[in-house]
Amino acid sequence: MHRIIVVGGGAGGLELATRLGDRFGSESRAPRAQVILIDRNPTHIWKPLLHEVAAGSMDPFTHQLEYAAQARWHGFEFQQGELVGVNRAARTVTVGPLIDTDDHVELLPQRVLPYDTLVIAIGSTTHFFGVRGAQEHALALDTVWQAERFRRRLIATCMRAQSLPLAMQAVEAPDVAEIGVTDVRPRPRVEIAIIGGGATGVELSAELRATAKVLASYGLHQLDPQHDIGITLLEAGSRILPALPERVSSATAELLAKLGVTVRTDQRVMEVTPSALHTASGENIRADLTVWAAGIKAPAVLSELDGLEVNSLGQLNVRATLQTTLDDNIFALGDCAACAWPEEKRNVPPRAQAAHQQASFLMHTFQARLDGAALPDFHYRDFGSLVSLGHFSAVGSLMGGVIGRNMLVEGLFARFMYMSLYRLHIAALHGWPRMVLDTVAHWLHRSTMPRVKLH
Protein backbone atom coordinates (compact mmCIF):
# COMPACT_ATOMS: atom_id res chain seq x y z
CA MET A 1 0.00 0.00 0.00
CA HIS A 2 0.94 3.62 -0.49
CA ARG A 3 2.40 4.86 2.80
CA ILE A 4 1.39 8.39 3.84
CA ILE A 5 3.00 9.95 6.91
CA VAL A 6 1.59 13.16 8.43
CA VAL A 7 3.91 14.85 10.91
CA GLY A 8 2.05 17.18 13.28
CA GLY A 9 -1.38 16.70 14.84
CA GLY A 10 -2.55 20.30 14.87
CA ALA A 11 -5.72 21.62 13.26
CA GLY A 12 -4.62 20.82 9.71
CA GLY A 13 -2.54 17.69 10.32
CA LEU A 14 -5.13 15.87 12.43
CA GLU A 15 -7.97 16.77 10.08
CA LEU A 16 -5.95 15.46 7.13
CA ALA A 17 -4.95 12.20 8.87
CA THR A 18 -8.55 11.62 9.93
CA ARG A 19 -9.98 12.14 6.45
CA LEU A 20 -7.24 10.09 4.81
CA GLY A 21 -7.87 7.26 7.26
CA ASP A 22 -11.59 7.36 6.57
CA ARG A 23 -11.11 7.39 2.79
CA PHE A 24 -8.07 5.20 2.21
CA GLY A 25 -7.09 3.66 5.57
CA SER A 26 -7.74 0.36 7.31
CA GLU A 27 -11.34 1.21 8.20
CA SER A 28 -12.34 2.16 4.64
CA ARG A 29 -14.27 -0.16 2.33
CA ALA A 30 -11.33 -0.49 -0.06
CA PRO A 31 -8.06 0.32 1.76
CA ARG A 32 -5.49 1.88 -0.56
CA ALA A 33 -3.02 3.51 1.81
CA GLN A 34 -1.41 3.12 5.19
CA VAL A 35 -1.78 6.43 7.03
CA ILE A 36 0.48 7.31 9.98
CA LEU A 37 0.23 10.40 12.18
CA ILE A 38 3.29 11.51 14.19
CA ASP A 39 3.14 14.00 17.04
CA ARG A 40 5.30 14.62 20.10
CA ASN A 41 2.22 14.90 22.35
CA PRO A 42 -0.35 12.19 23.15
CA THR A 43 -3.33 14.56 22.91
CA HIS A 44 -4.68 17.31 20.66
CA ILE A 45 -6.33 20.60 21.58
CA TRP A 46 -7.32 23.31 19.13
CA LYS A 47 -4.53 25.91 19.44
CA PRO A 48 -6.77 29.01 19.14
CA LEU A 49 -8.27 27.96 22.50
CA LEU A 50 -5.00 28.19 24.44
CA HIS A 51 -5.68 31.75 25.60
CA GLU A 52 -8.84 30.42 27.32
CA VAL A 53 -6.79 27.67 28.95
CA ALA A 54 -4.31 30.29 30.18
CA ALA A 55 -7.12 32.39 31.64
CA GLY A 56 -8.68 29.32 33.26
CA SER A 57 -11.99 29.72 31.44
CA MET A 58 -11.47 26.38 29.69
CA ASP A 59 -10.40 23.09 31.23
CA PRO A 60 -8.10 21.54 28.62
CA PHE A 61 -8.65 18.02 29.91
CA THR A 62 -12.34 18.11 28.93
CA HIS A 63 -11.55 19.33 25.39
CA GLN A 64 -8.43 17.35 24.54
CA LEU A 65 -8.55 14.49 22.05
CA GLU A 66 -6.46 11.35 22.42
CA TYR A 67 -4.54 10.73 19.18
CA ALA A 68 -4.50 6.96 19.77
CA ALA A 69 -8.29 6.88 20.12
CA GLN A 70 -8.79 9.01 17.01
CA ALA A 71 -6.48 6.68 15.10
CA ARG A 72 -8.47 3.64 16.20
CA TRP A 73 -11.77 5.23 15.20
CA HIS A 74 -10.62 6.49 11.80
CA GLY A 75 -8.31 3.87 10.36
CA PHE A 76 -4.85 5.40 10.75
CA GLU A 77 -1.84 4.69 12.99
CA PHE A 78 -0.41 7.01 15.64
CA GLN A 79 3.27 7.23 16.53
CA GLN A 80 4.28 9.48 19.44
CA GLY A 81 7.61 11.25 19.16
CA GLU A 82 9.31 14.35 17.84
CA LEU A 83 10.47 14.84 14.25
CA VAL A 84 14.27 14.56 14.20
CA GLY A 85 15.15 14.31 10.53
CA VAL A 86 14.27 13.25 6.99
CA ASN A 87 16.27 11.21 4.48
CA ARG A 88 14.86 12.20 1.10
CA ALA A 89 16.86 9.66 -0.89
CA ALA A 90 15.74 6.74 1.25
CA ARG A 91 12.29 8.28 1.84
CA THR A 92 12.43 7.83 5.60
CA VAL A 93 11.47 9.94 8.62
CA THR A 94 13.39 9.75 11.89
CA VAL A 95 11.28 10.05 15.04
CA GLY A 96 13.05 10.81 18.32
CA PRO A 97 12.79 8.64 21.43
CA LEU A 98 9.81 9.01 23.78
CA ILE A 99 10.93 9.87 27.31
CA ASP A 100 8.77 9.60 30.43
CA THR A 101 8.77 13.13 31.89
CA ASP A 102 8.28 11.93 35.47
CA ASP A 103 10.79 9.08 35.74
CA HIS A 104 13.06 10.20 32.85
CA VAL A 105 13.17 6.72 31.37
CA GLU A 106 12.94 5.86 27.67
CA LEU A 107 9.55 4.46 26.74
CA LEU A 108 10.15 4.15 23.00
CA PRO A 109 13.49 4.23 21.16
CA GLN A 110 14.32 6.41 18.19
CA ARG A 111 12.53 5.07 15.11
CA VAL A 112 13.02 5.30 11.34
CA LEU A 113 9.78 5.09 9.34
CA PRO A 114 9.57 4.74 5.55
CA TYR A 115 7.15 6.85 3.52
CA ASP A 116 5.89 7.24 -0.02
CA THR A 117 4.27 10.60 0.67
CA LEU A 118 5.25 12.86 3.57
CA VAL A 119 3.20 15.77 4.91
CA ILE A 120 4.82 18.17 7.35
CA ALA A 121 2.35 20.11 9.50
CA ILE A 122 4.22 20.87 12.72
CA GLY A 123 2.84 24.39 13.12
CA SER A 124 4.77 27.28 14.60
CA THR A 125 6.43 28.41 17.78
CA THR A 126 6.87 31.75 19.56
CA HIS A 127 9.29 34.23 17.98
CA PHE A 128 11.13 36.26 20.66
CA PHE A 129 13.02 38.34 18.05
CA GLY A 130 16.20 38.17 20.12
CA VAL A 131 14.84 40.51 22.83
CA ARG A 132 16.98 40.31 25.95
CA GLY A 133 15.39 38.27 28.72
CA ALA A 134 12.22 37.51 26.77
CA GLN A 135 12.70 33.76 26.52
CA GLU A 136 13.77 33.51 30.17
CA HIS A 137 11.20 35.78 31.84
CA ALA A 138 8.16 35.93 29.53
CA LEU A 139 5.65 33.12 29.20
CA ALA A 140 4.64 31.86 25.76
CA LEU A 141 1.36 30.12 24.87
CA ASP A 142 2.42 27.45 22.37
CA THR A 143 1.30 24.40 24.36
CA VAL A 144 -1.25 23.34 26.94
CA TRP A 145 1.56 22.97 29.48
CA GLN A 146 2.61 26.60 28.97
CA ALA A 147 -0.98 27.84 29.20
CA GLU A 148 -1.55 25.86 32.41
CA ARG A 149 1.71 27.18 33.84
CA PHE A 150 0.57 30.78 33.28
CA ARG A 151 -2.82 30.05 34.88
CA ARG A 152 -1.21 28.62 38.02
CA ARG A 153 1.20 31.56 38.26
CA LEU A 154 -1.68 34.01 37.85
CA ILE A 155 -3.56 32.51 40.81
CA ALA A 156 -0.41 32.37 42.95
CA THR A 157 0.51 35.97 42.14
CA CYS A 158 -2.96 37.25 43.07
CA MET A 159 -2.95 35.30 46.33
CA ARG A 160 0.46 36.67 47.32
CA ALA A 161 -0.37 40.24 46.31
CA GLN A 162 -3.44 40.55 48.53
CA SER A 163 -1.20 41.05 51.58
CA LEU A 164 0.89 43.80 49.95
CA PRO A 165 0.25 47.40 51.02
CA LEU A 166 -1.37 49.77 48.57
CA ALA A 167 1.07 51.97 46.67
CA MET A 168 0.01 55.35 45.35
CA GLN A 169 0.83 56.88 41.99
CA ALA A 170 0.42 60.44 40.83
CA VAL A 171 -1.37 60.81 37.51
CA GLU A 172 -1.51 64.18 35.81
CA ALA A 173 -5.10 65.25 35.26
CA PRO A 174 -5.43 65.90 31.48
CA ASP A 175 -7.93 68.75 31.80
CA VAL A 176 -5.81 70.78 34.21
CA ALA A 177 -2.34 69.77 33.10
CA GLU A 178 -1.35 73.38 32.45
CA ILE A 179 -1.51 74.20 36.17
CA GLY A 180 0.18 70.99 37.28
CA VAL A 181 -2.73 69.39 39.13
CA THR A 182 -2.37 65.65 39.64
CA ASP A 183 -4.75 62.88 40.60
CA VAL A 184 -3.43 60.49 43.23
CA ARG A 185 -4.86 57.00 42.92
CA PRO A 186 -3.93 53.48 44.10
CA ARG A 187 -1.54 51.57 41.86
CA PRO A 188 -2.58 47.99 40.93
CA ARG A 189 -1.07 45.38 43.22
CA VAL A 190 -0.72 42.94 40.32
CA GLU A 191 0.45 44.06 36.90
CA ILE A 192 0.05 41.73 33.92
CA ALA A 193 1.84 42.72 30.71
CA ILE A 194 0.95 41.11 27.38
CA ILE A 195 3.46 41.82 24.62
CA GLY A 196 1.90 41.64 21.17
CA GLY A 197 -1.36 43.16 20.01
CA GLY A 198 -2.35 40.37 17.67
CA ALA A 199 -5.29 38.02 18.14
CA THR A 200 -3.69 36.00 20.95
CA GLY A 201 -2.71 39.06 22.98
CA VAL A 202 -6.09 40.75 22.54
CA GLU A 203 -8.08 37.63 23.38
CA LEU A 204 -6.00 36.84 26.44
CA SER A 205 -6.29 40.38 27.83
CA ALA A 206 -10.09 40.25 27.62
CA GLU A 207 -10.32 36.78 29.16
CA LEU A 208 -8.03 37.76 32.04
CA ARG A 209 -10.28 40.61 33.12
CA ALA A 210 -13.20 38.20 33.44
CA THR A 211 -11.01 35.63 35.20
CA ALA A 212 -9.88 38.15 37.81
CA LYS A 213 -13.51 38.81 38.74
CA VAL A 214 -14.39 35.11 38.98
CA LEU A 215 -11.35 34.29 41.11
CA ALA A 216 -12.35 37.06 43.52
CA SER A 217 -15.94 35.82 43.69
CA TYR A 218 -14.72 32.37 44.73
CA GLY A 219 -12.49 33.88 47.41
CA LEU A 220 -9.15 32.88 45.93
CA HIS A 221 -7.96 36.45 46.47
CA GLN A 222 -9.30 39.56 48.18
CA LEU A 223 -8.17 42.01 45.51
CA ASP A 224 -10.48 44.36 43.68
CA PRO A 225 -10.49 42.68 40.25
CA GLN A 226 -10.94 45.98 38.41
CA HIS A 227 -8.49 48.26 40.24
CA ASP A 228 -6.00 45.95 42.00
CA ILE A 229 -5.21 43.90 38.90
CA GLY A 230 -3.82 45.89 35.99
CA ILE A 231 -3.69 44.47 32.48
CA THR A 232 -1.52 46.21 29.88
CA LEU A 233 -1.40 45.22 26.21
CA LEU A 234 1.70 46.46 24.39
CA GLU A 235 2.03 46.61 20.61
CA ALA A 236 5.11 47.73 18.68
CA GLY A 237 3.01 49.01 15.77
CA SER A 238 0.62 51.92 15.55
CA ARG A 239 -2.49 49.83 16.29
CA ILE A 240 -3.55 46.48 17.66
CA LEU A 241 -4.68 43.70 15.32
CA PRO A 242 -2.51 45.04 12.48
CA ALA A 243 -3.43 42.13 10.19
CA LEU A 244 -7.15 43.04 10.33
CA PRO A 245 -9.00 46.06 8.91
CA GLU A 246 -8.49 49.32 10.82
CA ARG A 247 -12.15 49.56 11.82
CA VAL A 248 -11.90 46.15 13.52
CA SER A 249 -8.81 47.36 15.34
CA SER A 250 -10.54 50.55 16.50
CA ALA A 251 -13.67 48.72 17.66
CA THR A 252 -11.55 46.22 19.57
CA ALA A 253 -9.54 48.96 21.28
CA GLU A 254 -12.76 50.61 22.46
CA LEU A 255 -14.11 47.35 23.85
CA LEU A 256 -10.84 46.62 25.65
CA ALA A 257 -10.92 50.09 27.22
CA LYS A 258 -14.41 49.34 28.59
CA LEU A 259 -12.99 46.16 30.14
CA GLY A 260 -10.27 48.14 31.88
CA VAL A 261 -7.41 46.94 29.69
CA THR A 262 -4.69 49.53 29.04
CA VAL A 263 -3.60 49.46 25.38
CA ARG A 264 -0.15 50.90 24.62
CA THR A 265 0.79 51.15 20.94
CA ASP A 266 4.14 52.19 19.45
CA GLN A 267 5.84 50.46 22.38
CA ARG A 268 8.71 48.24 21.27
CA VAL A 269 10.02 46.12 24.13
CA MET A 270 13.81 45.95 24.29
CA GLU A 271 14.31 43.90 27.45
CA VAL A 272 12.26 41.72 29.79
CA THR A 273 13.24 41.27 33.43
CA PRO A 274 11.48 39.27 36.17
CA SER A 275 9.59 42.37 37.32
CA ALA A 276 9.62 44.92 34.48
CA LEU A 277 9.78 45.69 30.77
CA HIS A 278 12.13 48.20 29.21
CA THR A 279 10.94 49.83 25.99
CA ALA A 280 12.73 51.57 23.15
CA SER A 281 11.25 54.91 24.28
CA GLY A 282 13.05 54.57 27.62
CA GLU A 283 10.06 53.56 29.73
CA ASN A 284 10.23 51.00 32.51
CA ILE A 285 6.90 49.21 32.84
CA ARG A 286 6.25 47.12 35.92
CA ALA A 287 5.16 43.54 35.19
CA ASP A 288 4.55 40.80 37.74
CA LEU A 289 3.54 38.44 34.93
CA THR A 290 4.62 38.82 31.31
CA VAL A 291 3.15 36.98 28.32
CA TRP A 292 4.94 37.07 24.98
CA ALA A 293 2.52 36.97 22.05
CA ALA A 294 4.40 39.20 19.62
CA GLY A 295 5.03 36.82 16.74
CA ILE A 296 5.63 33.31 15.49
CA LYS A 297 8.25 31.42 13.55
CA ALA A 298 8.62 27.90 12.23
CA PRO A 299 10.31 25.25 14.41
CA ALA A 300 14.08 25.09 13.98
CA VAL A 301 14.03 21.46 12.83
CA LEU A 302 12.61 22.50 9.44
CA SER A 303 15.93 24.04 8.42
CA GLU A 304 17.63 20.68 9.06
CA LEU A 305 15.46 18.45 6.87
CA ASP A 306 17.95 17.18 4.30
CA GLY A 307 18.30 20.46 2.44
CA LEU A 308 14.65 21.44 2.00
CA GLU A 309 14.30 25.15 1.27
CA VAL A 310 13.04 27.47 4.01
CA ASN A 311 12.33 31.21 4.11
CA SER A 312 13.53 33.82 6.61
CA LEU A 313 10.97 32.65 9.18
CA GLY A 314 12.09 29.04 8.84
CA GLN A 315 8.95 27.97 6.95
CA LEU A 316 9.21 25.36 4.21
CA ASN A 317 8.87 26.90 0.76
CA VAL A 318 6.09 25.17 -1.16
CA ARG A 319 4.66 25.40 -4.65
CA ALA A 320 1.01 25.95 -5.53
CA THR A 321 0.44 22.19 -5.17
CA LEU A 322 1.78 22.44 -1.56
CA GLN A 323 4.71 20.25 -2.59
CA THR A 324 8.06 21.45 -1.29
CA THR A 325 10.20 23.16 -3.89
CA LEU A 326 12.88 20.45 -3.99
CA ASP A 327 10.91 17.24 -3.41
CA ASP A 328 7.66 16.15 -5.07
CA ASN A 329 7.07 13.51 -2.38
CA ILE A 330 7.07 15.98 0.53
CA PHE A 331 4.17 18.35 1.18
CA ALA A 332 3.73 21.02 3.86
CA LEU A 333 0.67 22.80 5.22
CA GLY A 334 -0.34 25.26 7.92
CA ASP A 335 1.91 27.64 9.83
CA CYS A 336 5.11 25.80 8.86
CA ALA A 337 4.50 26.25 5.10
CA ALA A 338 5.35 29.38 3.08
CA CYS A 339 2.56 29.22 0.49
CA ALA A 340 2.12 32.10 -1.96
CA TRP A 341 -1.16 34.04 -2.04
CA PRO A 342 -0.92 35.67 -5.50
CA GLU A 343 -4.09 37.75 -5.18
CA GLU A 344 -2.66 39.61 -2.17
CA LYS A 345 1.00 39.40 -3.26
CA ARG A 346 2.02 37.80 0.02
CA ASN A 347 1.98 34.39 1.68
CA VAL A 348 -1.10 32.68 3.06
CA PRO A 349 -1.48 33.91 6.67
CA PRO A 350 -0.89 31.50 9.58
CA ARG A 351 -4.53 30.98 10.55
CA ALA A 352 -6.59 27.95 11.47
CA GLN A 353 -8.86 28.52 8.45
CA ALA A 354 -5.82 28.28 6.15
CA ALA A 355 -4.75 24.96 7.69
CA HIS A 356 -8.31 23.65 7.36
CA GLN A 357 -8.51 24.66 3.70
CA GLN A 358 -5.12 23.12 2.94
CA ALA A 359 -6.06 19.86 4.67
CA SER A 360 -9.23 19.63 2.58
CA PHE A 361 -7.25 20.46 -0.55
CA LEU A 362 -4.64 17.75 0.14
CA MET A 363 -7.39 15.19 0.58
CA HIS A 364 -8.32 15.71 -3.08
CA THR A 365 -4.66 15.98 -4.06
CA PHE A 366 -3.85 12.54 -2.65
CA GLN A 367 -6.85 11.05 -4.43
CA ALA A 368 -5.33 12.34 -7.68
CA ARG A 369 -1.85 11.17 -6.62
CA LEU A 370 -3.05 7.63 -5.96
CA ASP A 371 -4.91 7.63 -9.28
CA GLY A 372 -1.82 8.89 -11.14
CA ALA A 373 -3.55 12.11 -12.22
CA ALA A 374 -2.15 15.64 -12.38
CA LEU A 375 -2.17 17.52 -9.08
CA PRO A 376 -4.34 20.64 -8.70
CA ASP A 377 -3.19 24.04 -7.39
CA PHE A 378 -4.25 25.38 -4.00
CA HIS A 379 -6.22 28.65 -3.87
CA TYR A 380 -6.75 30.29 -0.48
CA ARG A 381 -10.05 32.00 0.28
CA ASP A 382 -10.12 34.53 3.13
CA PHE A 383 -13.46 34.30 4.94
CA GLY A 384 -12.52 36.99 7.44
CA SER A 385 -11.29 36.94 11.03
CA LEU A 386 -12.94 36.91 14.44
CA VAL A 387 -11.39 37.86 17.78
CA SER A 388 -12.92 36.76 21.08
CA LEU A 389 -13.32 39.40 23.81
CA GLY A 390 -14.46 37.24 26.67
CA HIS A 391 -17.52 35.19 27.40
CA PHE A 392 -20.16 37.45 25.89
CA SER A 393 -18.51 39.34 23.07
CA ALA A 394 -16.32 39.13 20.00
CA VAL A 395 -15.40 41.36 17.10
CA GLY A 396 -14.29 40.67 13.57
CA SER A 397 -14.66 41.15 9.87
CA LEU A 398 -16.48 38.99 7.34
CA MET A 399 -14.90 39.14 3.91
CA GLY A 400 -16.59 39.87 0.62
CA GLY A 401 -16.41 36.27 -0.59
CA VAL A 402 -19.04 35.36 1.99
CA ILE A 403 -21.56 38.18 1.88
CA GLY A 404 -20.67 40.23 -1.20
CA ARG A 405 -18.91 42.95 0.81
CA ASN A 406 -16.75 43.32 3.91
CA MET A 407 -18.75 43.73 7.11
CA LEU A 408 -17.79 44.51 10.70
CA VAL A 409 -19.44 42.19 13.22
CA GLU A 410 -19.34 42.38 17.00
CA GLY A 411 -21.24 41.43 20.13
CA LEU A 412 -23.16 38.21 20.72
CA PHE A 413 -23.54 37.45 17.01
CA ALA A 414 -19.77 37.63 16.51
CA ARG A 415 -19.24 35.55 19.66
CA PHE A 416 -21.59 32.87 18.32
CA MET A 417 -19.70 32.80 15.03
CA TYR A 418 -16.38 32.58 16.88
CA MET A 419 -17.62 29.58 18.89
CA SER A 420 -18.90 27.93 15.73
CA LEU A 421 -15.35 27.84 14.30
CA TYR A 422 -14.31 25.37 17.00
CA ARG A 423 -17.45 23.31 16.46
CA LEU A 424 -16.66 23.11 12.74
CA HIS A 425 -13.23 21.74 13.68
CA ILE A 426 -14.87 19.10 15.89
CA ALA A 427 -17.24 18.21 13.04
CA ALA A 428 -14.27 17.74 10.71
CA LEU A 429 -12.75 15.27 13.20
CA HIS A 430 -15.85 13.37 14.33
CA GLY A 431 -18.71 14.14 11.96
CA TRP A 432 -21.80 16.25 12.62
CA PRO A 433 -23.81 13.86 14.86
CA ARG A 434 -20.95 13.39 17.29
CA MET A 435 -20.16 17.11 17.20
CA VAL A 436 -23.71 17.84 18.39
CA LEU A 437 -23.38 15.28 21.20
CA ASP A 438 -19.99 16.71 22.14
CA THR A 439 -21.45 20.23 22.32
CA VAL A 440 -24.29 19.11 24.58
CA ALA A 441 -21.91 17.13 26.80
CA HIS A 442 -19.60 20.13 27.29
CA TRP A 443 -22.56 22.40 28.00
CA LEU A 444 -23.82 20.02 30.68
CA HIS A 445 -20.33 19.73 32.14
CA ARG A 446 -19.92 23.50 32.37
CA SER A 447 -23.29 23.85 34.08
CA THR A 448 -21.97 21.90 37.07
CA MET A 449 -18.46 23.41 37.23
CA PRO A 450 -17.00 26.82 38.17
CA ARG A 451 -16.62 29.28 35.31
CA VAL A 452 -12.85 29.13 35.67
CA LYS A 453 -10.46 26.41 36.76
CA LEU A 454 -9.56 27.12 40.39
CA HIS A 455 -6.58 24.83 41.00
QUIRA-V609436 format. One record per pair of residues at least 12 apart in sequence whose C-alpha atoms are under 7 Angstrom apart, sorted by the first residue. I is the first residue (numbers start at 1). J is the second residue. D is the distance in whole Angstrom. If there is no record, write none. Layout:
I/J/D + I/J/D
This chain:
1/32/6 + 1/33/5 + 1/34/6 + 2/32/7 + 2/33/5 + 2/34/6 + 2/116/6 + 3/33/6 + 3/34/5 + 3/35/6 + 3/115/5 + 3/116/5 + 3/117/6 + 4/33/7 + 4/34/6 + 4/35/5 + 4/36/6 + 4/115/6 + 4/116/6 + 4/117/5 + 4/118/6 + 5/35/6 + 5/36/5 + 5/37/6 + 5/115/6 + 5/117/6 + 5/118/5 + 5/119/6 + 6/36/6 + 6/37/5 + 6/38/6 + 6/118/6 + 6/119/5 + 6/120/6 + 7/37/6 + 7/38/5 + 7/39/6 + 7/119/6 + 7/120/5 + 7/121/6 + 7/122/6 + 8/38/6 + 8/39/5 + 8/120/7 + 8/121/5 + 8/122/4 + 9/39/6 + 9/44/7 + 10/44/7 + 10/123/7 + 11/46/6 + 11/352/7 + 11/355/7 + 11/356/7 + 12/334/6 + 12/355/5 + 12/356/5 + 12/359/5 + 13/121/6 + 13/359/7 + 15/359/7 + 15/428/6 + 15/429/6 + 16/359/5 + 16/360/7 + 16/363/7 + 17/35/7 + 17/37/6 + 18/74/6 + 18/429/6 + 20/35/7 + 20/363/7 + 21/35/6 + 21/74/5 + 21/75/5 + 21/76/5 + 22/74/5 + 22/75/6 + 25/75/5 + 25/76/6 + 26/75/5 + 26/76/7 + 27/74/6 + 27/75/5 + 34/76/7 + 35/76/5 + 35/77/6 + 36/76/6 + 36/77/5 + 36/78/6 + 37/77/6 + 37/78/5 + 37/79/6 + 38/78/6 + 38/79/5 + 38/80/6 + 38/81/7 + 39/79/7 + 39/80/5 + 39/81/6 + 39/82/6 + 40/80/5 + 40/81/4 + 40/82/5 + 41/80/6 + 42/66/6 + 42/67/6 + 42/80/7 + 43/64/6 + 43/65/5 + 43/66/5 + 43/67/5 + 44/64/5 + 44/65/5 + 44/66/6 + 44/67/7 + 45/63/7 + 45/64/5 + 45/65/7 + 50/141/7 + 50/144/7 + 50/147/6 + 51/200/7 + 51/203/7 + 51/204/5 + 52/207/7 + 53/147/6 + 53/148/7 + 54/147/4 + 54/148/6 + 54/150/6 + 54/151/5 + 55/151/6 + 55/204/7 + 55/207/6 + 55/208/5 + 55/211/6 + 56/151/6 + 56/211/7 + 56/452/5 + 56/453/5 + 57/451/6 + 57/452/4 + 57/453/6 + 58/452/7 + 59/453/6 + 81/95/6 + 81/96/6 + 81/97/6 + 81/98/6 + 82/95/5 + 82/96/5 + 83/95/5 + 83/96/6 + 84/96/6 + 85/304/7 + 85/305/6 + 86/305/5 + 86/306/6 + 87/306/6 + 88/306/7 + 91/114/6 + 91/115/6 + 91/116/7 + 92/112/6 + 92/113/5 + 92/114/4 + 92/115/6 + 93/112/6 + 93/113/5 + 93/114/6 + 94/111/6 + 94/112/4 + 94/113/6 + 95/110/6 + 95/111/5 + 95/112/6 + 96/110/5 + 96/111/7 + 97/109/4 + 97/110/4 + 116/329/7 + 117/329/5 + 117/330/6 + 118/329/6 + 118/330/5 + 118/331/6 + 119/330/6 + 119/331/5 + 119/332/5 + 120/331/6 + 120/332/5 + 120/333/7 + 121/332/6 + 121/333/5 + 121/334/6 + 121/336/6 + 122/336/6 + 123/298/7 + 123/334/6 + 123/335/5 + 123/336/5 + 124/296/6 + 124/297/6 + 124/298/5 + 124/299/6 + 124/335/6 + 124/336/6 + 125/142/6 + 125/296/5 + 125/297/6 + 125/298/6 + 125/299/6 + 126/140/7 + 126/142/7 + 126/295/6 + 126/296/5 + 126/297/6 + 127/295/5 + 127/296/5 + 127/297/5 + 131/270/6 + 131/271/6 + 132/270/7 + 132/271/5 + 132/272/6 + 133/271/6 + 133/272/5 + 133/273/6 + 134/271/7 + 134/272/5 + 137/272/6 + 137/273/6 + 137/274/6 + 138/290/5 + 138/291/5 + 138/292/6 + 139/290/6 + 139/291/5 + 139/292/6 + 140/291/6 + 140/292/5 + 140/293/7 + 158/190/7 + 158/221/6 + 159/220/7 + 159/221/5 + 161/189/6 + 161/190/7 + 162/221/6 + 162/222/6 + 162/223/6 + 166/186/6 + 166/187/7 + 166/189/7 + 167/186/6 + 167/187/5 + 168/184/7 + 168/185/6 + 168/186/5 + 168/187/5 + 169/184/6 + 169/185/6 + 169/186/6 + 169/187/6 + 170/182/6 + 170/183/6 + 170/184/5 + 170/185/7 + 171/183/5 + 171/184/6 + 188/227/6 + 188/228/4 + 188/229/5 + 188/230/6 + 189/228/5 + 189/229/6 + 190/228/6 + 190/229/5 + 190/230/6 + 190/288/6 + 191/229/6 + 191/230/5 + 191/231/6 + 191/286/7 + 191/287/5 + 191/288/5 + 191/289/7 + 192/230/6 + 192/231/5 + 192/232/6 + 192/287/6 + 192/288/6 + 192/289/5 + 192/290/6 + 193/231/6 + 193/232/5 + 193/233/6 + 193/287/6 + 193/289/6 + 193/290/5 + 193/291/6 + 194/232/6 + 194/233/5 + 194/234/6 + 194/290/6 + 194/291/5 + 194/292/6 + 194/293/7 + 195/233/6 + 195/234/5 + 195/235/6 + 195/291/6 + 195/292/5 + 195/293/6 + 195/294/6 + 196/234/6 + 196/235/5 + 196/292/7 + 196/293/5 + 196/294/4 + 197/233/7 + 197/234/6 + 197/235/5 + 197/240/5 + 197/241/6 + 198/240/6 + 198/241/5 + 198/242/7 + 199/241/6 + 199/387/6 + 200/293/6 + 201/293/6 + 203/387/7 + 203/388/5 + 203/389/6 + 205/231/7 + 205/261/7 + 206/256/7 + 206/389/5 + 206/390/5 + 207/389/7 + 207/390/5 + 209/259/7 + 210/390/7 + 211/452/7 + 212/225/5 + 213/225/5 + 226/260/7 + 231/261/5 + 231/262/6 + 232/261/6 + 232/262/5 + 232/263/6 + 233/262/6 + 233/263/5 + 233/264/6 + 234/263/6 + 234/264/5 + 234/265/6 + 234/267/6 + 235/264/6 + 235/265/5 + 235/266/6 + 235/267/6 + 235/268/7 + 236/265/6 + 236/266/5 + 236/267/5 + 236/268/4 + 237/265/6 + 237/266/5 + 238/265/5 + 238/266/5 + 239/265/6 + 248/395/7 + 248/396/6 + 248/397/7 + 248/408/7 + 252/395/7 + 267/279/6 + 268/280/6 + 275/287/5 + 275/288/5 + 297/313/5 + 297/314/7 + 298/313/6 + 298/314/5 + 298/315/5 + 298/336/5 + 299/314/7 + 300/314/7 + 302/314/7 + 302/316/7 + 308/326/6 + 309/325/7 + 315/336/5 + 315/337/5 + 315/338/5 + 316/336/6 + 316/337/5 + 316/338/6 + 317/337/6 + 317/338/5 + 317/339/7 + 318/332/7 + 318/337/7 + 318/338/6 + 318/339/6 + 319/339/7 + 320/377/5 + 320/378/6 + 321/375/7 + 321/376/6 + 321/377/5 + 321/378/6 + 333/355/6 + 333/358/6 + 334/350/6 + 334/354/7 + 334/355/4 + 335/350/5 + 341/380/7 + 354/380/7 + 361/378/7 + 382/399/7 + 383/398/6 + 383/399/5 + 383/401/7 + 383/402/6 + 384/397/5 + 384/398/4 + 384/399/5 + 385/397/6 + 385/398/7 + 386/418/6 + 388/415/7 + 388/418/7 + 392/412/6 + 392/415/7 + 393/410/7 + 393/411/5 + 393/412/5 + 393/414/7 + 393/415/5 + 394/410/5 + 394/411/5 + 394/412/7 + 394/414/5 + 394/415/5 + 395/409/6 + 395/410/4 + 395/411/7 + 395/414/6 + 396/408/6 + 396/409/5 + 396/410/6 + 396/414/7 + 397/409/6 + 423/435/7
